[in-house]
């Protein structure tokens, strides 16, 4: 019986060594992939740029200087236009 016990203990030791080595290799592969993905991030690879300034040092406003409409206003206007269009189609369909 001791031969089988020694064989089982040896096999268990080999299994422990192989599984821990495979785990270390897996961790190394995952870590290298994570590093590769992080280094591919375009935001981190862009050079730092300062905001545009006027000659006096004041920042230049980035908002549009022309006619500005809020998104909520556009959605309300689109809804009203859709209701009017559906009403027009309904009235024309009755004739």
C-alpha positions in Angstrom: 0.0 0.0 0.0 2.9 2.3 0.6 3.9 2.3 -3.1 0.4 3.6 -4.0 0.6 6.2 -1.2 4.0 7.4 -2.4 2.7 7.5 -6.0 -0.4 9.5 -5.0 1.7 12.0 -3.0 4.1 12.4 -5.8 1.3 12.9 -8.3 -0.3 15.4 -6.0 3.0 17.3 -5.7 3.4 17.4 -9.4 -0.2 18.6 -9.8 0.3 21.4 -7.3 3.5 22.5 -9.1 1.9 22.4 -12.5 -1.3 24.2 -11.4 0.7 27.0 -9.6 3.0 27.4 -12.6 0.0 27.6 -15.0 -1.6 30.1 -12.7 1.5 32.3 -12.8 1.7 32.1 -16.5 -2.0 33.0 -16.9 -1.6 35.9 -14.5 1.4 37.1 -16.6 -0.5 36.9 -19.8 -3.5 38.7 -18.4 -1.3 41.5 -16.9 0.5 42.0 -20.2 -2.8 42.3 -22.0 -4.1 44.8 -19.5 -0.9 46.8 -19.9 -1.2 46.7 -23.7 -4.8 47.9 -23.6 -3.9 50.7 -21.1 -1.1 51.9 -23.4 -3.4 51.9 -26.4 -5.7 54.5 -24.7 -5.6 57.5 -27.0 -6.4 60.0 -24.2 -3.3 59.0 -22.3 -1.1 59.2 -25.4 -2.1 62.7 -26.4 0.3 65.5 -25.5 -1.0 67.9 -22.9 -2.1 71.2 -24.5 -3.0 74.4 -22.8 -6.4 76.1 -23.5 -6.3 78.9 -26.1 -5.7 82.3 -24.6 -6.1 85.9 -25.7 -3.0 88.1 -25.7 -4.0 89.4 -22.3 -4.2 85.9 -20.8 -8.0 85.5 -20.7 -9.2 82.1 -21.9 -11.1 82.1 -25.2 -14.7 80.9 -24.7 -15.3 77.6 -26.5 -19.1 78.0 -26.7 -20.6 78.9 -30.0 -21.0 82.6 -30.5 -24.0 82.4 -32.8 -27.5 81.2 -32.4 -27.6 78.6 -29.6 -30.6 76.4 -28.9 -31.0 74.1 -25.9 -31.6 70.4 -26.6 -34.8 70.5 -24.6 -36.2 73.3 -26.8 -35.3 71.3 -29.9 -37.1 68.2 -28.5 -40.2 70.2 -27.7 -40.2 71.8 -31.1 -39.8 68.4 -32.8 -42.7 67.0 -30.8 -45.0 69.9 -31.8 -44.0 69.5 -35.4 -44.7 65.7 -35.3 -48.1 66.3 -33.7 -49.0 69.0 -36.4 -47.8 66.6 -39.2 -49.9 63.7 -37.8 -52.9 66.1 -37.5 -52.4 67.3 -41.1 -52.3 63.7 -42.4 -55.4 62.8 -40.4 -57.3 65.8 -41.8 -56.2 65.1 -45.4 -57.2 61.5 -45.0 -60.8 62.3 -44.1 -61.4 64.2 -47.4 
